[in-house]
Structure formats: structure tokens, C-alpha cells
Amino acid sequence: MSETGVFQALGLQVNCEAVNMLSVDDARASMFETIARIDGLIAGSQGFLRSFVGMPTTLVVLPEYFLTSFPLGESIEAWQAKACIEIGGPEYEKLGEVAQKHGIYLSGNAYELDPHFTNLYFQTSFIIDPCGDVVLRYRRLVSMFAPTPHDVLDQYLDAYGEDSLFPVAETDIGRLACVASEEILYPELTRAHALRGAEIICHSSSEVGSPQDTPKNIAKRARAYENGVYVVSANSAGINQIPFPAQSTNHHSQVVNYLGAILGEAGSGESMCGNGEVDLNALRRSRRKAGMTNCLARQRLELFSRVYTGDPVYPANSLAGVETVERSHFQGTLQHTIHDLAERGII
């Protein structure tokens, strides 16, 4: 980052190579090939953007599950073997080398194993610093068909503590945090990170592309404005080797500033066009202004505490004590939740 607190951020839009149809060994090889290809794309993007905008690219965000795509009905056990990486494993080591080589903060999202929960996996957003070290690990909290810390909340808090739910990394380019994919649609998640000091939200996503406003595209701008944060969002440029149209996920990698303005956005295909200038000092000045636009400082959280601490909506700990997790569990839990909301007269 320059002495003025200004640097370039990039939501790098890249193809995702699905591993669903591969053997375990071939899936592992595919992951390393993906990392090597991303290394080259970062090098090319950095060189061009330095010439084009006149400053180094210091933060690069990669799409959701960029290494593997997502499970298509595979069991937890099968996906663990084929597509999940270990904390501190060789994939993280290679990604650390990429960050170190290019002198960047590198954020992405992957399926990850956890020694405390051997029958599960978590979808993890990470941030690696220019020394190659993982400085933040955020486990996705809202998911339709994947286990989350909320599903084993009591055990998870025993293992990792309260601070693990909404981690914020203090770095020399600002306070960084992550949300994953559709979590950008849930205002509370970004707000929780902002209330812990986050200034830049790294958003790894895999989302539909459309010339119309999409829910996630609207949400990126809303989350940025209402929290006074930058959002750096990376979408996949398509998912290859999977039985649906590859370009269904495409477009909309972008950098949104703290006023909700899109600074740069990618169109179709692999692209570095989702880049923009981050000005931390301007953000911090904005957060200190006693004006109507300071949504973060004007929060009256006590008004909402009774609503949020009342009867739950989606239940915590639904996987506690469950030995074998089936995909049907998540659909069944959601159906039960909807029935309960109807019984309570909420819907």
C-alpha cells in the first residue's frame, strides 16, 4: 500500500474446473493445476494494471470454491476425500507461495477439513498475507446444503471461541474480513464484521450473471453503503466439466466503495476488469463524519436485541451428535423451520 493509504484491489474472475467427475488423485492434481494457472493470471493482471492505473495491485480476491466447484449429490465422506483441503495442507502452502511471490493479500474460498469435526467439512473463506501466512479463516455460517459452524454451534464455540465466528484481520492495508457467496444477502453478517472493525469485505462468490440487477449485485452495493466498507467481490467466469451450462455463473466481479458506487466490474469470461482503487483514509474520514449518511455510527442496536434473542428461526446445533450427514437433513431442517414460522404466525 502507498503512503497515502491508496491501493488497487482486484476481484479476479476465473474459470472454475469442477472435480466431480474425477478420481480422487486426478481431483488433487486438478487443484494444483488451478493454483498454477491462477499464479499466471495474477502475474499478468498485476503487470497490466500497474501500467494502466499506475499503482500496484495489493489485494486479490478469488471466486467461491475456485479449486473444485461444488458437490453434486456426493456424500460428505466422498467430498471430503475428493475436494476438501487440510488446514495447513499443501494447497494452502502453494497458495501462500503465490501470495508471497506477488506481494499480495490473497483471499479465496475452499472446502476444508477440520480435526475437531471429522465427519464434516466447512466452506472456508481465507486471507493469506504477502508473507504466505493465513491470517484469517472464516467459516461460512449460512448455507443451504453444506455444514456450517451454526449446525454444531456449541461444539464449535468450545473448540474455537466466540471470536472465530466473525474474524477480522488487522493488516497494513486495513481491517479485512470475508463473507461467502449468498451470505452477502444477509445484512447481519456484514454488519457483524463491520461492528468488529472490518473496513474491506472480501466476497468470494459463484453467482448468476445477468444484464438485469441480480439480488447479489444489489446486495453488494447495499452492504457497502450501510456499513461504510469496501466490498471486493470475485465471481467464477463459468464452471467447466459439470452437467449444466458452464456460463450460468459469470459476470459481476467488482469493487464497490464505501458509498455503494461500483468502481470497476467484469463482464463475461475470465477478466481482471473487476478492479478499483481502495482509499482507506477517505473511508476512515467518512466514518468519522457526524452526518445522516453515517449508517454505521447511527445504529441503535438495543432496539433489535429482543427480536434477535427471542425464539430462534433456523435452529442451531442441528448436526450435534449426528454421525452420518445426509443432504436430505438440510432440506428437512428448512422445511421444519418454515412450518414452525407458519405455526408462530410469522409467515
Disulfide bonds with the S-S distance in Angstrom:
none
